[in-house]
Amino acid sequence: MTAWIRAGRALNGSAVTLLVLTAAMWGANGVISRAAVGQIPPLTLVTLRWLAVCAVLLPFLWRDLRRASPVLLARKRYLALMALAGYTGFNVLFYLAGSRTSAVNIVLLQGVIPAAVLAAGAAFKGLRATPMQVAGIVLSFAGAGLIATRGDLLAVGALSFNSGDAMMLAACVLYALYTVALRDRPPLAPLVFFSGMAIAAFLESLPFFAFELASGGFFWPTARGWAFVLFVALFPSLISQIFFMRAVELIGPGRAGVFTNLTPLFGALFAISLLGEPFHAYHAGAMIMGLSGIALAEWGGRKRG
């Protein structure tokens, strides 16, 4: 594990550089979910993603995992639920959404996550939100509503997410619950904890993979499909985690977390430039509302602190 931390320190990049690169990798993942359609089955992509992550991590972290095994086994139910919500479940919905909605919608709807985290914290952890944070939550969800109504928030009667948008919102809720529950994680080194959840995520993905096989949805990935597996395993799943941990070490979690708000911006730019997807005025409005809501919530949190 220490070898991975030393690798992060050897980057010699500023925290801002590392965080911008992290947001870019996470934004690219939304584009992959769309670009992978027809190249690799979505549930197969989930399974192979976590298999590849485990294959990279375990040779380096096996001893650390063995030493941490008593703690991991004592918290096995927590570990399984966390992996199911934040990793397996989130990615199953994320990649299924890729064949049902646009990459622009996928990445912009991810902007709901910070507001959903605040709402989940208030609902399940008793974390009281300030009026400014509540305003931020409402504004962020209004941005999602703008996407649902395709630019006409007054047409409430016409509010209808397509199935891909609905899956993406459900994925955001799962990830918000996972984020809030991270407060209760066992006292382990971040990469050791991440490795334990990666193993759990791989095991939990196997029933989904079996369903895809049984339902006739499986096909052999194309060469591009295999490239997507390697990309999402190495960059959004692994390297971004090393970058993020190093940035948190340099400037702290509060300031580092703000940079994740760049993810929808990068995702939208990639979707437009690489996939040629249209960018409508309501997308710009949703982006502004989402980022403004996050900024309000962040400012409200600092005022409370």
C-alpha positions in Angstrom: 0.0 0.0 0.0 2.8 2.4 0.9 4.2 1.9 -2.6 1.0 3.4 -4.1 1.1 6.4 -1.8 4.8 7.0 -2.7 3.8 6.8 -6.4 1.2 9.5 -5.8 3.8 11.7 -4.0 6.2 11.2 -6.9 3.8 13.0 -9.2 5.2 16.4 -8.1 1.9 18.0 -9.3 0.0 20.6 -7.4 -3.2 19.6 -5.6 -5.2 21.6 -8.1 -3.6 19.8 -11.1 -4.3 16.4 -9.5 -7.9 17.3 -8.7 -8.6 18.7 -12.2 -7.3 15.5 -13.7 -9.4 13.5 -11.3 -12.6 15.4 -12.3 -11.7 14.8 -16.0 -11.3 11.1 -15.5 -14.6 10.9 -13.7 -16.3 13.0 -16.4 -14.9 10.7 -19.1 -16.6 7.7 -17.4 -20.0 9.2 -18.3 -19.0 9.4 -21.9 -17.7 5.8 -21.8 -21.1 4.6 -20.6 -22.6 5.9 -23.9 -19.7 5.0 -26.2 -19.6 1.5 -24.9 -23.1 0.7 -26.3 -22.7 -2.1 -28.9 -19.0 -2.5 -27.9 -19.5 -4.4 -24.6 -22.6 -5.5 -22.7 -23.2 -3.1 -19.7 -23.3 -5.7 -16.9 -20.2 -7.4 -18.4 -18.4 -4.1 -18.3 -19.2 -3.8 -14.5 -17.9 -7.2 -13.8 -14.7 -6.9 -15.9 -14.1 -3.4 -14.4 -13.9 -4.6 -10.9 -12.0 -7.8 -11.9 -9.4 -5.6 -13.5 -9.1 -3.3 -10.5 -8.7 -6.3 -8.2 -6.0 -7.8 -10.5 -4.0 -4.6 -10.4 -4.4 -3.9 -6.6 -4.1 -7.4 -5.0 -0.5 -8.1 -5.9 0.6 -4.9 -4.1 -1.9 -4.9 -1.2 -2.3 -8.6 -0.4 -0.3 -8.4 2.8 -2.1 -5.3 4.0 -5.4 -6.9 3.3 -4.4 -10.0 5.2 -3.5 -7.9 8.2 -6.8 -6.0 7.9 -8.9 -9.1 7.4 -10.1 -9.3 11.0 -11.5 -5.7 10.7 -12.9 -6.4 7.3 -14.6 -9.6 8.3 -16.0 -8.0 11.5 -17.6 -5.3 9.3 -18.5 -7.6 6.4 -22.2 -6.6 6.3 -21.3 -2.9 6.1 -18.6 -3.7 3.5 -21.1 -5.6 1.3 -23.8 -2.9 1.5 -21.3 -0.1 0.8 -19.9 -1.9 -2.2 -23.4 -2.8 -3.5 -24.6 0.9 -3.2 -21.5 2.9 -4.2 -19.7 0.5 -6.6 -21.8 -2.4 -8.1 -25.3 -0.9 -7.9 -24.1 2.6 -9.0 -22.2 1.2 -12.0 -24.9 -1.2 -13.1 -27.4 1.7 -13.3 -24.7 4.0 -14.7 -23.8 1.7 -17.6 -27.4 0.6 -18.3 -28.3 4.3 -18.6 -25.8 4.7 -21.3 -28.0 2.9 -23.8 -31.1 4.8 -22.8 -30.1 8.5 -22.6 -27.5 10.8 -23.8 -24.0 11.1 -22.3 -24.7 14.8 -21.7 -27.7 14.0 -19.6 -25.8 11.3 -17.7 -22.9 13.6 -16.7 -25.2 16.6 -15.8 -27.4 14.5 -13.7 -24.3 13.4 -11.7 -24.3 17.0 -10.5 -27.3 16.0 -8.2 -25.0 13.9 -6.1 -23.6 16.6 -3.8 -27.1 17.9 -3.0 -28.4 14.3 -2.6 -25.6 13.8 0.0 -26.7 16.8 2.0 -30.3 15.5 1.9 -29.3 12.0 2.9 -27.2 13.3 5.7 -30.1 15.2 7.1 -32.5 12.3 6.7 -30.4 9.5 8.0 -27.7 11.0 10.1 -29.5 13.9 11.7 -27.1 16.4 10.0 -29.0 19.7 10.0 -28.8 21.7 6.9 -28.6 25.5 6.9 -31.2 27.5 5.0 -28.5 28.2 2.4 -27.8 24.5 2.0 -31.5 23.8 1.6 -31.6 26.4 -1.1 -28.7 24.7 -2.8 -30.4 21.3 -2.7 -33.6 22.8 -4.2 -31.6 24.5 -7.0 -29.6 21.4 -7.8 -32.7 19.3 -8.1 -34.4 22.0 -10.2 -31.5 21.6 -12.6 -32.4 17.9 -12.9 -36.0 18.9 -13.4 -34.9 21.2 -16.3 -33.4 18.1 -18.0 -36.6 16.1 -17.4 -38.9 18.7 -18.9 -36.4 19.4 -21.7 -36.2 23.1 -20.8 -39.6 24.0 -19.6 -39.9 23.8 -15.8 -43.4 25.2 -16.0 -44.6 22.1 -17.8 -44.8 20.1 -14.6 -47.5 18.0 -16.1 -45.1 16.9 -18.8 -42.4 15.9 -16.3 -41.2 12.5 -17.5 -37.7 11.2 -17.2 -36.8 8.6 -19.8 -35.7 5.3 -18.3 -32.0 6.3 -18.7 -32.4 9.5 -16.8 -34.4 7.7 -14.1 -31.6 5.1 -13.8 -29.0 7.8 -13.5 -31.0 9.6 -10.7 -31.4 6.3 -8.9 -27.6 5.7 -9.2 -27.0 9.2 -7.8 -29.2 8.3 -4.8 -27.2 5.1 -4.2 -23.9 7.0 -4.3 -25.2 9.7 -2.0 -26.2 7.0 0.6 -22.7 5.4 0.1 -21.0 8.8 0.7 -23.0 9.5 3.9 -22.3 6.0 5.2 -18.5 6.5 4.6 -18.6 8.4 7.9 -18.8 5.0 9.6 -16.1 3.3 7.7 -13.6 1.2 9.7 -10.2 2.8 10.6 -8.2 1.4 7.7 -5.8 2.9 5.2 -7.9 4.3 2.3 -6.4 2.0 -0.3 -6.9 -1.1 1.9 -10.5 -0.2 2.5 -11.0 0.6 -1.2 -9.4 -2.8 -2.1 -11.7 -4.7 0.2 -14.7 -3.0 -1.4 -13.4 -3.6 -4.9 -13.3 -7.4 -4.1 -16.9 -7.2 -2.7 -18.0 -5.2 -5.7 -16.6 -7.8 -8.1 -18.3 -10.7 -6.2 -21.6 -8.8 -6.1 -21.4 -8.1 -9.9 -21.4 -11.8 -10.7 -25.2 -12.3 -10.3 -25.8 -9.4 -12.7 -23.3 -10.9 -15.2 -25.1 -14.3 -14.8 -28.4 -12.6 -15.5 -27.0 -11.0 -18.7 -25.8 -14.4 -19.8 -29.1 -16.1 -19.1 -31.2 -13.3 -20.7 -29.2 -13.4 -23.9 -27.8 -9.9 -23.5 -24.2 -11.1 -23.5 -21.9 -10.8 -26.5 -18.1 -10.9 -26.7 -16.6 -7.4 -26.3 -15.1 -5.8 -29.4 -11.5 -4.5 -29.3 -12.9 -1.1 -28.4 -14.9 -2.7 -25.6 -11.8 -4.3 -24.1 -10.1 -0.9 -24.3 -13.1 0.7 -22.4 -12.6 -1.9 -19.7 -9.0 -1.1 -19.2 -9.7 2.7 -19.3 -12.5 2.6 -16.6 -10.5 0.2 -14.4 -7.2 2.1 -14.5 -8.4 5.8 -14.7 -11.8 6.5 -13.1 -11.5 3.5 -10.7 -7.8 3.5 -9.7 -5.5 6.3 -10.7 -8.1 8.9 -9.9 -8.3 7.5 -6.4 -4.6 7.8 -5.9 -4.7 11.4 -7.2 -7.6 12.3 -5.0 -6.0 10.9 -1.9 -2.8 12.8 -2.6 -4.7 16.0 -3.1 -6.6 15.5 0.2 -3.3 15.0 1.9 -2.1 18.3 0.5 -5.1 20.6 1.0 -7.6 18.6 3.1 -10.9 16.9 2.2 -13.1 20.0 2.3 -11.3 22.0 -0.3 -10.5 18.9 -2.4 -14.2 17.8 -2.4 -15.2 21.1 -4.1 -13.3 20.1 -7.2 -15.5 17.1 -7.9 -18.1 19.6 -9.0 -16.0 19.9 -12.2 -17.0 16.4 -13.2 -20.3 17.3 -15.0 -18.4 20.1 -16.9 -15.7 17.8 -18.2 -18.3 15.1 -19.0 -20.4 17.5 -21.0 -17.4 18.8 -22.9 -16.3 15.2 -23.7 -19.7 14.2 -24.8 -20.0 17.2 -27.2 -16.5 17.0 -28.6 -16.0 13.2 -28.8 -19.5 11.9 -29.4 -20.9 14.9 -31.2 -23.9 15.1 -29.0 -26.1 18.2 -29.1 -25.9 20.7 -26.3 -29.2 22.5 -25.8 -29.9 25.7 -23.9 -31.6 23.7 -21.2 -28.4 21.7 -20.7 -26.6 25.0 -20.1 -29.3 26.0 -17.7 -29.2 22.7 -15.8 -25.4 23.1 -15.5 -25.6 26.6 -14.2 -28.4 25.6 -11.7 -26.5 22.6 -10.6 -23.2 24.3 -10.0 -24.9 27.3 -8.4 -26.8 24.9 -6.0 -23.6 23.2 -5.1 -21.8 26.6 -4.5 -24.7 27.7 -2.3 -24.6 24.5 -0.3 -20.8 24.7 0.1 -21.0 28.3 1.2 -23.8 27.5 3.6 -21.8 24.6 5.1 -18.8 26.9 5.6 -20.9 29.5 7.3 -22.2 26.9 9.7 -18.7 25.7 10.4 
